[in-house]
């Protein structure tokens, strides 16, 4: 995301945009689904499961890790990934509030 020269956006607005970006590519959605289905840390299986090149998977994992949706730990020569439950819950709360804005009655149109 580009650096904002002026503080035109709140921290929450910026965070919502970053979370939304995580879902902007089907490979990242599939990675998240796979990590949830695995119910444990995943080491090395992701490339075989997703079916994309190692470098492509690594880039998507980096994006997800940078915004905190996943976390990784080094085990031997590989990195094991899992969902960061704290950030996932924060994201669900923020997006829930954002998407529930339409529930407030409005006299517009």
ABEGO torsion letter per residue (X at the ends): XBBBABBABBAAAAAAAAAAAAAABAAAAAAAAAAAAAGBBBBGAAAAAAGBBAAAAAAAAAAAAAAGABBBBBBEABBBBBBBAAAAAAAAAAAAAAAAAAABBBABX
